[in-house]
Amino acid sequence: MDICAVVMAAGEGTRMKSVHSKVVHQVAGKPIIRWVADALLEAGCNEQVYIVGEKQEEIRDILGENVAYVFQEQRLGTGHAVMQAAPFLEGRDGYVIVLPGDSPMVSAKTISKAVDKMNEGDYGAVVITAVAEDPTGYGRLVRDFEGNVLKIVEDKDCSPDEKAIKEINSSMYVFKTSLLLSALGRLSAQNAQKEYYLTDTIEILIWDGNRIGSVVCDIEDTMGVNNRKQLLEAGKIMNRRILEKHMENGVQIIDENSTWIHHAVEIGQDTTILPGTTLMGNTRIGKECIIGENTRLDGVEVGDGTVIDYSVATQCIIGSDCRIGPFSHIRPETKINDHVTIGAYVEVKNSTIDDYTRARHLTYIGDSTVGRNVNFGCGTVTCNFDGQDKVGCIIEDNVFIGGNSNILSSVVLGKDSYIAAGSTITNDVPPLGLGIGRSKQVNKDEWVAKKNRLRGANYIKLDTKRSEL
């Protein structure tokens, strides 16, 4: 069976108040139009044509050239949009799926159900419908006393009795391709909007003696995105679906209202996601981890048993059984191996850190290679910028670095060496050596009294109390 799809994506989306096409805005980390395309692919529909408008380049950048595009110069209604695809449809003997491009919630299951309905009976078309508590704004599906589909009436053209109907048109259909082409050629714009309605093709097919089938889906599947509020609602629904999928796979979500997970994220069994966590991009988390609270991971690979809390990590690798946070920042191109501790207010950038190394607090490691079992004292900084280039240092296995030390660019700290606290190390330190880079301490007796610098009871005043709570 020849099955193809026409997706209407030419709308400018002025209600989004954006310079971008509405269908390129993201829901759960994926553009709206990509959700539609992927649902079609999952349903087995590889032949797809997109009706595009002035902002077509944004859509092309997302979907690539494996699909077809037709430019719609004038926007004269949904029927007029599908008319533009006539050259793509001519000569095809099968079904055509017609979808709006702004419906990210449509599922492959719903599409397949409509196609199966076409196969079950000799239908000219199948309409995907839903029951809405408040059908305002939707076209209504009008049936006869036996339940047969008679027509679809747009909301603005509904009579009072038709407005009371709660079964709504989703603007999603499956047609016999040849019948759709025939009906498109007979559309007129004799309606309140002076537009060519795709819904009128249903009435034309019925006049021709064709049966029209229908498939009722969940109202969420029909949700279109036309403004920022609807984009917010779509994101909430999609996020809930994603969270439910992970929980079904053995992941513990503590608070669904404050946890946001993008569609491509993978999480291992028995991992717990704490409140305030956002997982983005192609993040992959192992088994039995604890992530959060208040943590953002974007494109991060995390090994089994690792704990990350109150931290941000981007485009990096974190090994198994690590302890990250609180308030750590792991920046791109960093690779942290197993059993590593990166503690409070530690930043790591474009560096490799080997097993069992510890930087528990107030440390910066940039563009450096760090060996196994290294200890970074509090306040250690790798001075990785020489004024021209970013050049880190090499710290070999078992090095101990005392607190408040600076390690300059290109320095090599040899295996098993020590760095004295408060040192600025400008030259290599040999294996087993002690590096000291600080001036000799000088004490001046009675200096405070002589200079009248006694602090006494001169307490620093508190900041002004907040006026609003």
N, C-alpha and C positions, 0 to 999 in steps of 0.2 A: 504493500500500500504506500503510495506517494503522499507523504505528509510534510507540509511546509508551514511556515508561520509568517504573519504580517504583524509587525509591532509598530504602533503609532507613537512616535517620539518627536514630533515636530513642534509641539507647544513651547512657547517662550517661557512659560512659568512666571509671569509677572507678579503673581501673588507671593512668590518666594522672596521678592525684594532682593534679588541677587543678580550679579553680572553673568552668572553661569546658568546653563540649562538645568531645569529642575531635576532631570533624570540622572544627572551626574552627582547630585548630592548623596552623601553616604548614609546608609543604615547599617549599624553593626559592622562598620569597617569596610563595607562593599557598596559601590555605587548602585543606585536604584535600578538603572538599566541592566547592570550586570546580574542582579538578582533575577530579573525577568529572563535574560538570556540563559542563565544557568538552569532555571526551572524548565525551560524548553529543552535544553540539552539532556537533562536528566529524564525527561519524559520521552526521549528518543527522537526529538525533532532537531535535525542538524541544518536543514535548509531554512534560513531565516532572512527576511528583508525588513529593514528599518526605514520608516518614513521620517525623514529628518528635516529640520529647518535651518535657520541662520546660524545656529550654534552647533552645526553638525560635526565640526572638527573635534569638539570635546567628546562626543559619542564615539567617533572613529578611534580616538586615542584609547578609549576603554575597551571597545569590542574588537578592534583590529580589522583586518581585511578578510577574515574567514566568513563574514556575513555580507549580504548585499545592502545597498543603500539607495534610496530614492528621495530626491529633494522635492519638497512641497513648497512651491512659491507662494501660493495663497492658501490661507487656512479657512476653508468654508465648511467645516464640520467633519465629523468622524467618517461619514460616507465618502466625502471628497478625499480624505486622507487615504482610505483604502483604495480608491480609484487609481491613485498614483502607482499602486503596485500591480496594476493590470498586466503590464508587459512581463513581470516576473511570474504571474499566475497562468498566463495563457499557455495552452498545450499540456497542462498538468492534469492528470486523471487521478484524483484522490481527494484528500481533505486539506483544508487550510485552517490553521488556528489563528484567530485574530485576538490580539491582546493590547491593552494600553501600556505604554512604556513607563508609566508612573505608578505601577502597582507592584512594589517589591515583595508583598506578602503572598503573592500567588505561588502555589506549591506545585511541584511535579505531580503529586498525587491527584490534585484537583484537575490538572490538564489531562492526565491519563484517564481519569474517570470519565471526562467528557468525550474523549476519543473512543473509549470502550462503549459508551452509550451509542455513539454513531454506528459502531459495529454490530450492536445488538439488534437494531431495527433499521428499517429503510427510511432514515430521516434526511431531510434536506439540510437541516442544521440542528445543532444542540446549543442551547443558551445556558451559561453558567449563572445561577441565581443564588440569592441568599435572603434570609428573613431579617429585616431590620426593625428594631423597636421604634426608631425614628427614621423613616425613609425619605425625609426631606432632602431634595437635591438629586435623588436617584430616579432613573427611569423605572416605571412600574411594569411588571409582567401581568398582562391581562389574560385570564383563562375563561373558558366556557364552563357550563355547569358540570361537565364530565372531566374537567381538569385539563383539557387540551389547550395548548398555547394559541391565543388568537392574535396578539400583537404586543409590542412594547411601546409605551407612551413616555416621552420625555417629561420630566417633572413640570417644566414650564407650560406644557401643553395638556396637562392632566385636567380632567373634569373633577368636581368635588368627590364623586364616588371613586374615581381612579386614584385620587390622592390618599384615600383611606386604605389602599392596598399596601401591605407590608412586604410582600415579596418583590425584591428589587433586582434590576438588571445590573450585573457586574461589569458590563462592557467587555466581557470575554465570551468568545464563541468558537465553535468548530463548524465549518461549512463544507458541503461538497463544493469543490473548487469551481466546477463548471456552472453550478447553480448560482454561486455568489457572483461570478462574472456577469451572468445574465441579469441578475437583480440590480447590480450596480449601474448597469446601463439604463435602467428605468427609474432611477431615483429623481426626485424633484425637491425643490427648496420651498415648498408651500407650507410653511410653518412659522411659528412666532419668531424664530431666530433667523429665518431666511437662510438656513443651512441645509446641507445634505446629511441626513441622519443615517448612520449605518443601521440603526434599529428598524428603519423602514424596510430594509431588505427582508426582515422576518415576515412582515405582512405581505410583501410581494410573493414570497415563496409559498405562503399559505394560499394566496389567491391562485397560484399556479397548481394547487392541489398537492403540495408537499407537506409531509408531517414534520412538526417541529418538536424536538425533544428538549428536555431540561435536566440539569443536574444541580442539586442544591448543595452548596458548600458552606463552610463556616464564614460568618460575616467578616472575620478578620482577613480571610483570603482575598476579599474584594477591595480592601482598603487602598485607595489612591492617595498620593501625596501631592497636594497643590500649594501648600503653604507651610510655614515653619512649625505651626502647631501640629499639623498632621505629620510632619517629619519627626517631631518629638514623639508622638503617639506610636508611629511605626517603629521607631527605635526601641521604645519600651516593650512593645509586643515581641519584636524579634529577639531582644535581649532575654525576655522570659523564656522563649522557645529554646534559645541556646543554653541557658542555665538548666532547664529541664533535661535537655539532652545530656549534659555533663553529669547531672545527678543520677540519671538512669544508668550511666556508665561507672558509677561508684565514686564520684567526686562529691565532697561535702561543701555545700554553699551555706554560709551562716546567715547572710542577709541579702535577699534577692533585690531589695530596693536600693542598695548602695554598691552592688557588684555589677560591673560592666565587662562583658567578654565579647570580643569580636568573633566573627564567624569561623575564621581559620585556626583559632587557637586549639591546641591539643593539651589535654590534662590527664595524667595517670591516675590509676585507681588509688583510693584512700588518701588522696591529697585534700587538704582543707583550704578553702578560700575564705578569708576573713573579711569583715565589712570594710568598705572604702577602697576595694581593690579594682583596678582597671587592667585588663589584659588585652593587648592590641597586637595587630599584625599577625605574623606567623609564629607567635610565641609557642614554645613546646615545654611543658612542665612534666617532670617525672612522677614516680609514685611516692606516696607517703611524705609529700612536702607540706609545709605550712606557708601560705602566701598571704601577706597582710599582717596587720591592718594597714590601710592607707598606703598602698603600694601600687606603682605603675610599672608594668613591664611591656616593652614594645619591641617585638622581634627578638626575644630572648630565649635561649635554650637553657633549661634548668635540669640538673640531674636529680636522681632519687634522693629523698630524705633531706633536702635542703630547706632551710627556714629563711624567709626574707620578710622583714617587716619595716614599715615606714620608710620605704626606699624607692628609688627610681633607677631603672636599668633599661638601656636601649642598645639594640643590635650587638649583643654580646653573648658569651657562653659562660655559664656558671656551673660548676661541677656538682658532684654528689656530696651529700653530708656537709654542706657549707653553712655558715651562719653569716647572714648579711643583714646589716642594720643594727639599731634603727638609724634612720637619716643618712644612709649611704647613697652615693651616686656612682653608678657603674656606667661608663660612657662607651660609645661604639668602638668596635675592634678590640675589645678586651676579652681575654680568655683566662678564666679562673679555674684552676683544676680542683681536685677533691680535697675535702676536709680543711678548707680555708676559712678564716674568720676575717670579715671586713666589717668593722664596727661603726660606732657613732661618728658622723661627720667625716667619713673617709670617702675620698673621691679617687676613682681609678679610671684612667683613660688610655686606650690603645696600648695596653700592656699585657704581658703574660705572667701569671703568678702560679707557681707550682704548689704541690701538695703541702698541707700542714702549715702554711705561712699565716702569720697573724699581723693584722693592722687594726688594732682595736678602737682607736679613736684619733680624730684630728690629724689625718695624714693625707698627703697627696702623692699619688704614684702616676706619673705620666710618661708614655712612650718608652717604657722600661721593660727589661727582662728580669724577673725575680725568680730565684730558685726555691728549693724545698726548705721548709722549717726556718724561714726567715722571721725575725721579730722586728717590727717597726715600733719604736717608742713613740709616745704621744707627741704630736707636733712635728713629725718628720715630713720633709718636703723633698721630692726629687725636682731639682731646678732644671726643667727640661727645655727651656727656651733660651738660646744663647744670644738673642737679639736678631738673628738671621734665620735660624732653622730650629725646628723642634727635634731635639736629640736627647734621648733619655740615658739612663745608666744601666749597668749590668750588676746585679746583686746575686752572688752565687749562693749555694746551699749553706744553711746553718749560720748565716750572718746575724749578728745581734746589733741593732742600731739603737743607741740611747736616745732619750727624748729630746725634742727640740733641735734636731739635726737637719742640716741642709746638704744634700748630695748633688753636686753640680753635674752638668751635662757631660756625657761620655766617660764618666768615672766608672771604674770597675772595682767592686768590693769583692775581694777574693774569698774563697771558701773558708768557713769557720773563723772569719775575722770578726772583730768587735769595733764599734764606733762609739767613742765617748760621748756622753750626753752634752748637748749644747755645741756640737762641732759643726763647722762648715768645711766639708771635705772637697778639696779642689784637685786632688791627685789620687791615683789608684792606691788601694790598700792591699798588700800582699796576703795570701792565705795565711791564717793563724796570727795575723798581725793586729795591732791596735791602732786605729786612726784617731788622732786628736787634732782638732782644728779650732782652737779657741785661745784667746789671750789670757795671760796670767791675772788672777784676781788681785785687786788692791783694795784694802780697807782703810778708811780715814777716820781715826778715832774722834768722837765728840762732834762730828760734822753737823749733826742735826741741831744740837744745842747752839753751836757757834753761828749757824746760819739762821737760827730762829725758825726752824721748820717743824716744830712740834705740832702734831695734828690735834691732840687732846680730844675734846668733845665736839669738834667741828664735823658733825655728821652730815653726810650728803643727803639732801632733801629728796623725798620720794617724788616721782613724777605725779602730775596732776591726775586725780581720779577720773576715770571715764564717766562722762555725763549720761551715757545711754547704755543700757544692758540688753 
